[in-house]
Amino acid sequence: MEENKELINNIITKETVDAPIQHLNNPVTDIKPIVKKYLSPVQSVTTAGNKFFFADGDAKVEIRVVSDEIIRVRLAPHGVFLDDFSYAVPVVDQKVTTFKFEELQDHYAISTNTVTCKVKKDDFHISFTDNLNHKVMSEDATPMHWEENIEFGGYYVYATKKCGAEENFYGLGDKSGNMNLRGRHFQNWNTDAYSFGWDQDPLYRTIPFYVGVNEQAAYGIFFDNTFRSYFDFGREDNSKTSFWADGGELQYYYIHGPHMMDVVKRYQTLTGTHPMPPKWALGYHQCRWSYYPEKKVKEIADGFRSRNIPCDAIYLDIDYMDGYRCFTWNKSHFPDPKRMIKELANDGFKTVVMIDPGIKVDDNYWVFKEGKENNYFCRRSDDYFMEGHVWPGRCQFPDFTNPTVREWWGNLYKELVDIGVAGVWNDMNEPAVFGSGTFPNDVRHNYDGYRGSHRKAHNVYGMQMVRSTYDGLKKLMRNKRPFTITRAGYSGMQRYGCVWTGDNVATWEHLKIGNIQCQRMSVSGVPFCGTDIGGFSGEPDPELFTRWIQLGTFSPFMRAHSAGDTAEREPWSFGEPYTSINRTYIELRYRLLPYLYSVFWEHHRYGFPILRPLVMLEQENISNGYRQDEFTFGDKILVCPVLEQGAASRMVYLPKGKWYNFWTHEILTGESEHSIATPLDHMPLFVRAGSVIPEYPVMQYVGEKDVDEVLLNVYFSEYEVNSFLFEDHGDTFAYEQDIYSEKKFSVKGTQYALTIEQTRSGLYTPNYELYNYNIVGLPFNVNKITVDDIEITDYALDELNCLRFKSNKNFTTIKIYN
Ligand code: MIG
């Protein structure tokens, strides 16, 4: 004990490889060894409500009970905590919980109903234990530590935890490479990473949240720190996981599982879920850098309609502007944007336009003038304006961390909204600057009144930009659901819009990267994500493009995009048989729309991720990135994309339970591997037995036709399975007042009968009257069908041996008997 104390009380001086070494101008400090200070033994404890303060004499640690499953830890090196403000977590305390505090011989214990947080007296190690099985989920390997930052003030802050021998790690949002993060080192600093590679880091977004799965139990750590941050998952030392940052507070949330799904859902109780998108945003989007002039835009739109390939949105990239000035139009390319947008809308196309953060320095440009007069642009430490070159030339940049600036910017969209623009695409908001990459560190930001340099604000700049866009559009569109898309972001960005993975490349490797990236974003609380289908730069061969459309059909956000110097890249650009296959998959997307929309609701309302990697389905069976290319879309459809050129077949793993091959209806038993043929028109898809998958008729765009009956595909099962169908206006926020219809179907079969039950809730009534059933996999011959005890006689088997009949949508119980 005495020995230990001495060790910890000593200032430990060591050269470390992990430390972020700043290049200082002062030669004296330059050669100074890095001095890390560690917490020394606990000397006192005080409590205030749900907060506990532990002090070592100088430093203080606050431990706060957020909920039964979430506990927050903060460190104040000299006893003074920073302002408790976070862009990621709007409200910290969740609900009143019961907890108890005890002092034991060698430690203190704070216990909620589910977790016990222990603080060891002698070494200040903090740990979290599951109350049920007393398993230690997360435990410090060294006390929390820090290092003074001479140049900027504040501290570099560090936490180091024990890492289980078999422990695996997931999450961290926007990372490339394998799903499992074990053995890797990461950095978070939003970066315009054009044509990034398999293991390239950092990329565009910062989500400092990971899930550890150790001995089959999962927990999460959310390190809510916006400075440049670092994570090491057993790379530097196989027995340790560390995270640290260049400044700010050492503040993290321990989030209990033990299932990965629970961890992710709980992380979203802190940072929020995605609002319901306008329904059309779940359709197919066509983008290119850039479609212009108007004639070209029309030609593309007509191209879809004349070929009967569904499409909902068409994008205008930077060239629609006048000299890249945001909120202006190039009138020679687009003489009458209002008319054009109206004509497109009449044809079912929503127009989405790009808006960048860089504002051209030009005294004749109203946006610049307003920004300048009101002091809305970012300044350097010595008060000079932050200037940098981007597309318009010399630019200044709004400080989106200032609420007044956000409000102003939000209102700038007025004219675009008035002329009918349906969505806004925010690019370059890492922020990206030509040459230097981004802003210098000394740029000052308002940070919602909590002030900071660019070191603190960099990683939230893009998120605050899209926040301003989202809030502005919401107001201007009079509470219709806005559609926004952003490139950069930080934890919590999901509250303000969807995201695409940035400038990928038309290679098979990038198809693999994108697949994992979207799954990873999904389990990191950012569900509405997609890649540039086809690859942004480079030329996809026709096969790659088609495989990408197939995978994209099951990306929450489905958009094809390409750089300007590439060949034409529409779903029909490669001729037959590709056009037809591409059409079939885009049509499939539209057929599945009510399913996807319901899955989105389950995300929004209950926090379920939209894409679920295999490991999330079976953390007890799956580890270490096994078949990391498979995922479920919602919890009913298993997607096994084809990611290899020329693949005639692929191996798939089916999780527990029974699964129907979506194409052939063959029933396969899970927890097993199967080889599935993959001709070009065939991406392996499986449906969980017992599912009810709702389908709309194919439409060329969302809302093209009234739906007069909903097709319910029911997959026979002997164990009971629940499915949901969510419907509402599709474009308002009335769902916040329960104006929606939520139907639950439960399906259970025996060898002689199948029962389908429906319960309905919510205040919205869909327009159609009928359900049209397609019952797959009945193991018996049908002799009788009753709908709420009344026998119906109008039924038939179709060519695929599926049972077909119809019923009123308001049924309670359907029974099908042998
Ligand atoms: O410097 O607006 O990632 O999607 O087409 C390039 C032009 C700027 C980068 C985006 C890309 C977009 C492009 N932009």
Residues whose N, C-alpha, C, O or C-beta is under 5 A from the ligand:
A	BS01	MIG	W289 D317 I318 D427 G502 D503
